[in-house]
Amino acid sequence: MEPTKPLPVRRIEIPKSNGGVRLLGIPTVFDRFVQQAIAQILTPLFDPGFSDCSYGFRPGKRGHDAVRKARGYIEEGYRWVIDLDLEKFFDQVSHDKLMSLLVKKITDKQILKLIRRYLQSGIMVNGLRVSNEQGVPQGGPLSPLLSNIMLDVLDKELEKRGHRFVRYGGPGNESF
């Protein structure tokens, strides 16, 4: 069975408090349904291996939990805080790098092909389809999981170096 051919996502610009805009890619209802099904299948495969310090867009983890973890570090005596904003992260994800991470745990070639198609489905801007060579459109049910898969590489490196950190993402707060 050949995977479905996703339609381009609809581009929406959401104003940010700093004067910039957050670019969202809103998939069609059918594509949202399929992406949600993929996310439900893949989350149990990937999520258990994610860093305990990762709180962004994960089942059973909330922003309050991230704050509680950060407070714990303060109580342990850590005083330095570095606040990072991974600006334009969703727009700059390398499709090839992401696919190379996915192939390590996903053996079903059809699922991999379908995810690649979602990544490359394009964007509708003012009624015109624009191709995309990189990025994970922020706004679909699959994008948070795919982003966490990419960011897990960073989390693992920080852990390997012995850093204490909390990573959280949410509306208007890409990192924490």
JOGI-V849169 format. One record per residue. PSI is psi in whole degrees, -180 to 180 (NA if undefined). BURIAL is + if it has 16 or more other C-alpha atoms within 10 Angstrom, else -. Layout:
BEGIN
PSI,BURIAL ; PSI,BURIAL
END
This chain:
BEGIN
130,- ; 133,- ; 155,- ; 157,- ; 105,- ; 149,+ ; 158,+ ; 150,+ ; 152,+ ; 125,+ ; 128,+ ; 137,+ ; 123,- ; 123,- ; 140,- ; 159,- ; -24,- ; 6,- ; -16,- ; -170,- ; 149,- ; 127,+ ; 122,+ ; 149,+ ; 108,+ ; 114,+ ; 164,+ ; 165,- ; -45,- ; -44,- ; -36,+ ; -43,+ ; -48,- ; -43,+ ; -40,+ ; -41,+ ; -43,- ; -45,+ ; -40,+ ; -31,- ; -41,- ; -27,+ ; -47,+ ; -21,- ; -41,- ; -42,+ ; -42,+ ; -23,- ; -6,- ; 155,+ ; 142,+ ; -18,- ; 1,+ ; 120,+ ; -6,+ ; 122,+ ; 46,+ ; 146,+ ; 134,- ; 5,- ; 134,- ; 168,- ; -37,+ ; -35,- ; -38,- ; -42,+ ; -42,- ; -42,- ; -44,+ ; -41,+ ; -37,- ; -39,- ; -39,+ ; -43,- ; -26,- ; -7,- ; -1,- ; 134,- ; -18,- ; 134,- ; 131,- ; 120,- ; 119,- ; 139,- ; 113,- ; 73,- ; 133,- ; 21,- ; -52,- ; -34,+ ; -15,+ ; 8,- ; 129,+ ; 122,+ ; -42,+ ; -43,- ; -42,- ; -45,+ ; -35,+ ; -29,- ; -39,- ; -40,+ ; -18,- ; -25,- ; -17,- ; 121,- ; -17,- ; 109,- ; -32,- ; -40,- ; -44,+ ; -43,+ ; -41,- ; -42,+ ; -43,+ ; -41,- ; -39,+ ; -40,+ ; -34,+ ; 17,+ ; -19,+ ; 176,+ ; 136,+ ; 118,+ ; 116,- ; 41,- ; -1,- ; 139,- ; 128,- ; 130,- ; 156,- ; 127,+ ; -14,+ ; 168,+ ; 157,+ ; 109,+ ; 119,+ ; 120,+ ; -15,+ ; 162,+ ; -21,+ ; -24,+ ; -38,+ ; -41,+ ; -45,+ ; -39,+ ; -42,+ ; -33,+ ; -43,+ ; -46,+ ; -17,+ ; -29,+ ; -44,- ; -47,- ; -45,+ ; -37,- ; -43,- ; -41,- ; -44,- ; -34,- ; -1,- ; 15,- ; 145,- ; 129,- ; 164,+ ; 126,+ ; 126,+ ; 142,+ ; 143,+ ; 177,- ; 121,- ; 9,- ; 79,- ; -30,+ ; 159,+ ; NA,+
END
